[in-house]
Amino acid sequence: MAKSKLPSLQVKYTIPKLELNAMTLAMRLCNSVLTELRDTLNIREVYVFSDSQIVLSWLKKKPEHEVGPFVYRRITEIRNIAHHITMQRCMVRIGYIASQDNPADCATRGTTKEELQNHPWWEGPHFLQYTPLHWPCQKEMFQFPLEDAGACTSDLRESDEILTINTRENNDVEILHNSQVRTWTHAKRIMAYALRFLRALIKRINSKGCICLTLPSMTSQYLSHNTGPLTAPEVRESGLTLLRHHQNVHVTPQVIDSLQQLNIHRDEQGIFRCHGRLGHAQLDSDTKNPVLVIQKTLLAEIIIRDAHQQGHPGSTIQ
């Protein structure tokens, strides 16, 4: 399996920073693969290699703000991922690999068809055929101290004045499914009826003083308990509920970190919005500060379908 990332054309990164980006991608990919194989294989050790001595020297030290926010955040993320994997009883070791043994080099430097047939790209460096005790890089391999992970996370949280995000693993799933909704408008109406039912149910139980309501979708002063047609405030609040749930499921600290250029903040309703150069334009607030919706999700799909049908009422989209 291979993964790559194109660097930004607007920002000139140094080679060590790009190599640190590659190490971050490797740790993310490692965590994803372990998550998928957890129920099938009992993996006790993970080895991650880099041919950058500068990156390895950064990782060996406890992250400090003097290295800059770019390096600091990625080192912290790498250490936190390693800590997360270690907590699942899987040891993570970081080591150096010489450039001539690095199978990833052929993807960037190129190789001929004949050379590729017997290239380490297919099976990795030759020393993997032996036990770790006989690897040439065995003496240089290291692990992250467990006590550093919590300190790095708390330090990062204290230094970040923009966002406070719960970093626990989120096992929530989408509220709605493709088989239930086709458009954003349809989804909001379904959620509005569900919230109306919940409010009526909780109101009946709460008459005995058993439940204290704290959710915005349950306590808004504009919402009614009637049984007639849906009102505009009900539909609007149901849309906010769907957006909040979508962001709670899909917007992780890693996503926020990868989208720093969007200047993401929470608004007063708890919705992540992107703040850019349109902030001073004479536009409505939703246009100036669009809501963050993750691509290739059900919510993104139904919003696009809704906009398409409004702009092209005579056509359909599959």
N, C-alpha and C positions, 0 to 999 in steps of 0.2 A: 504494500500500500504506500502511496506517495501523496504528499500534499505540498502545495506551494502558495505563495502570496506575492502579488505584484506590488512593488513599492510605489508610493505616490510620486507623481511627476512634479508636484508643486513644492515638495519638501525634499531637500537633499540630505539623505541619511548617510552616515559613515558605514564602511564595511562591517565593523564590529557590531553596530546597532542592527544592521540587516541580519547578521548571524545570530544575534540575540532574538530577533523576531522568529528566525527559523527554529531556535531552541524552544521558544514559547509554543509554536505550532506543534512541535514534536511532543511536548508534554500534553497539550490538549488532545492530540490524536491518540496518544498513549492512554489517556483517561477514557476516551470514547471507546477504544477497542476493549479495554478491560471491562467496561460497563456491559458491553455486548456479550463478552465471553464469560462473565461471572457465573452464570447458571450452567455453563457447559464444561468449563475447565477450572481446575484449582491452581491458579497462578500465584506463586509465592515470591517471585523475584522479577524485577523489571530493570533492564539496563538501557540507559539513554546515552548516546555518544555524540560528541561534537568535535570538529577539527579546528575549532577556534580556541586558542589558549587564552585570549582576552575574555571571551564569554565565560570560560571555566573559572578564571580568576575572579570575575564578578560574582559568580555563583558561590564560590567558596567562602566569600565574606558575607557578613550580615548586611543587608541592603541599607544604604545611607542616602539621605537626600542630596548629598553633595554630587552624586553621579548624575543628577538631573532626573526630571519626572519620567521621561521615556524609559530610561534604564531601570529606575527604581520600581516602577509599576510592573514591568515585565519580570524582574527578578522576584518581586513579591508574589506575582501570580504563579510563577514556576514553583516557588517554595510551597505555596498553598496547595497546588495540585499534588505535589509530592507528599505533602502531609496528609491530604485526603486519601491518596492511594495507600499510604502506610497505615492509616487507621483501619483499612480493610484487610490488614494482615498480609500486605504485599510489600516487600522491601524494594526501595527505589535506589539505584546506584547510578551516579553520573561519572562518565569517563571520557578520556581523550582518544581520538582515533586519527591516525596519520592520514593525510590527504590521499595518498596512493591506495589506502585501504577503504576509503569512504565511497560506498556505492552510489551515493547521491551526486557525486561529481560529474558522472557521465551525462546527467540530465541538463547540466548547465554548460559543460565544455564540449559536449558532442562526442560521438564515437562512430566508427564505421560499422557496417553490418557484420563483418567478420569478427571484429573485436567484441561486439555485443554478444555474440554466441557464447563466449566463455567469460563473460564479464561478471564481477561480483554483484552486479545489480540483481541477479536472479536469486542468489542464495546468501548474499552478504559477504563480509570479509572472511578469509579462509580460517582465521583463528576461532571462529564460532563453532567449528567442527570439534573443538576440544572443550574440556571442562574449564570453567572460569579461572581455576587455579593456574592454568597454563596460558592464559591470555597475556600478550606482551604489555598490555595497559593495566593489568590487575593492580599493581602497586599504586597507580595514580588515581584509582577510582575512589569516590567519596560519597557520603550520604549527608543529608541535611539534618541538623539537630532538631528533634521534635519540639523542644522548648522555644525555638525561634519562630515557628509558624504562627502561634498565637500572638506573639509580640509584633510580627510584621503586619498581621491583619489589623490589630488595634491601632498600630502606628499609622497605617494607611487610612483608617477610618477617621482618626483625629485630624489628619492633614487635609482631608477632603471636605471642603465646606459646601460643596454643591449637592451631593447625594448621600443618603444613608440607606443602604440596601441590605436586606437580610441575606446573608451568604449561605444559609442552610440549604440543603438540597431540596428542591421543590418537586414534589411528586404529583402536583395537580395536573388535571387534564382539561381539554377543551370542554366548555359547557355544551356547545352545540356541535352537530355533526353535519356532514355534507348531505346526508339523507333527510335531514330535517329542514334545512334552510337553503334558499337559492340566492337571496339578495340581503343586503345590509338592512333595508327597511323591514323585510320579513323577520330577520333575526331580532331586531329591536322590538317588534310587536310581540313575538313569542316571549321574550324576556319580560316585557311589560306585564303580560298576563300572569307569568310565573311570580313576579314580584308582588302583584296585586293579591294573588292567592296567599303568599307568605305573610303579607301585612295583615290580611284579614285573619289568618290563623293565629299569628302572634298577638294580635289585638285581643282575640278571644281568650287566649291563655294568659295574657298580661293583665286581664281584668282582675286576676287574683294576685297580681304583684309578683309574679314568678320570674319575669324576664325583663332585663334592662336592655333596651335597644341602643346600639352604638353605630350601626352601619348607615352610611349616608343614604343608600337606596331604600332604607326602611324608615328613616326619620325625617326626610325632607318635608318642609312645611307645604310644598306645592303639590304633594301627592294626596290623592283621595282614596277612600275605601269604597267607592261606589261600584256598582255592577253593570253600569252602562258602557257605552263606547269608550275606548281609550282616549285619554286627554293628551295634549301636547307635552305637558310636563312629565307625564308618565313615560311616554316614548323617549323623551330626551334623557331622563334619568336611567332608563334601561340601557340606552346606548353607552352612557358613562360606566355603568356596571360591567358591560361586556368589554369595554376598553380596559378597565382596571384589571379585570380577570386575565385578559390576554397578556397584559404587561407583567402581571405577577407570575405568569407561567413561563413566558418567553424572554423577558428582559432580565438578564443575569448581569453580574458585575463584569464578566468578560465581554458581554455585548456593549455595555456602557463604555468600557475601556476602548473597544475597537471603533466606537463612534464619537470620539471626543470632539471631532471637527464639527459636529452638529450642535454642540453647546446645549446638552440636554438638561432640563430642569423639571421638577414636579410643579404643577400649578396648585391652586388652592383646593382643587377637587381631587388631588392625588393622581393626576394623569401626567405621564411623561410627555413633554413637548419639546420641539426643536426650536431654538432661538437663533436666528441668523440676521442677515442684513435687512430683512423686511420689517424688522421691529419698529422702525420709525415711519413706515409707509402708511398711507391713509387707507388702510384695509381693515376688515373685521379681525378680531383676535384669532379666530380659528385659521384664517388664511395667513396671518403674520407668523403665528407659532403653531405649525401643524403637529398633530398627534403622532407619536412614534408608534408605528405598526411594523412588525417584523415580516419580512418578505417570505413568500412561499408558505404561508399559514392559511388556515381557513378564513380568518377574519380579513386578511388582505385580499383573498380571492373573492369573497362576497362583496366587499367594498368596491373592488374594481368592476365586478359584474353589475352592481347597482349603478355606478357612474356610466358604464357603457350603455345600459338600457335607457338611461335618462337622455343620453346624447344621441342614441340611435334607436329610437322606439320601434322602428320597423324591422330590426335585425335581432338575432340571438347570438349568444356567446356560450360556448361549451367549456 
